[in-house]
Amino acid sequence: MLKLDDRDIQMLKVLSQEGRISKSELASRVNLSPTPCWERLKRLEKAQIIQSYHANISLKKIASSVTVFVAIELENHQAASFRQFEDAIDQYEEIQSCWAIGGGLDYFMHVVTTSIDSYQRLIDDLLDQKIGLARYFTYIVTKPVKQTNLLPFDVLLSDH
């Protein structure tokens, strides 16, 4: 794990909120000259602490969609079964995120698609592939309450 100092953390905070900020403005915000700021930024990217830059798109402004969370249980719990499931779901663009979880179920997926019908076709396709999906539980999002891509730096790094 790369050792981060307070300036690195300040840079990450700014970039997590404003990914398109200019390098000179970033340097100014963290009280560095541009060259050392640029060198730190490259170090954070090389260490893959900064993995990408992207825009936060308002989907409701451009398309009709439904968001679904799915809890999944596999038939058996051998390493090959988990790999088979994970390889299979990787091909579906609608599956935005998938997490392996503990506590009784195996995975929790975040799906964004055009309709409940298209969601059901996705599930039917997963079942047809015979990838060991034993049970699934569907949770349809009725409204977003809180959504952020910002990491809670102050909480996570409180001892820093």
BELMOFEN-V221539 format. One record per pair of residues at least 6 apart in sequence whose ideal C-beta (glycine too) atoms are under 8 Angstrom apart, sorted by the first residue. I is the first residue (numbers start at 1). GAP is how many residues later the second one is. Records with the same first field share a line. If there is no record, write none. Layout:
I: GAP, GAP
This chain:
2: 41, 42, 45, 47
4: 8, 45, 153, 156
6: 154
7: 23, 24, 25, 33
8: 32, 36
9: 144, 148, 151
10: 19, 20
11: 15, 19, 26, 29, 30, 33
12: 32, 37, 38, 139, 141
13: 140
14: 7, 12, 15, 16
15: 6, 11, 35, 38
16: 133, 134, 135, 137
17: 133
19: 34, 35, 36
20: 33
21: 8
23: 11, 14, 15, 18
24: 10
26: 11, 15
27: 6, 7, 9, 10, 11
30: 7
32: 8
41: 9
44: 6
56: 93
59: 6, 53
63: 51
64: 50, 51
65: 47, 48, 49
66: 46, 47, 48, 49, 50, 53, 74, 75
67: 43, 44, 45, 73, 74, 77
68: 42, 43, 44, 45, 51, 70, 71, 72, 73
69: 39, 40, 41, 42, 69, 70, 72
70: 38, 39, 41, 53, 66, 67, 68, 69
71: 34, 36, 37, 65, 66, 68
72: 13, 33, 34, 35, 36, 37, 61, 63, 64, 65
73: 31, 32, 33, 60, 61, 62, 63
74: 7, 8, 11, 32, 33, 58, 59, 60
75: 6, 57, 58, 59
76: 56
77: 29
81: 51
82: 18, 24
84: 47, 48
85: 21, 22, 46, 47, 48
86: 12
88: 38, 41, 43
89: 6, 9, 20, 37
92: 30
94: 17, 18, 19, 24, 25, 28
95: 14, 15, 16, 27
96: 14, 15, 16
97: 12, 13
98: 9, 10, 11, 12
99: 8, 9, 10
100: 6, 7
101: 6, 7
105: 32
111: 8, 11
113: 6, 9
116: 24
119: 19
123: 13, 15
126: 7
127: 6
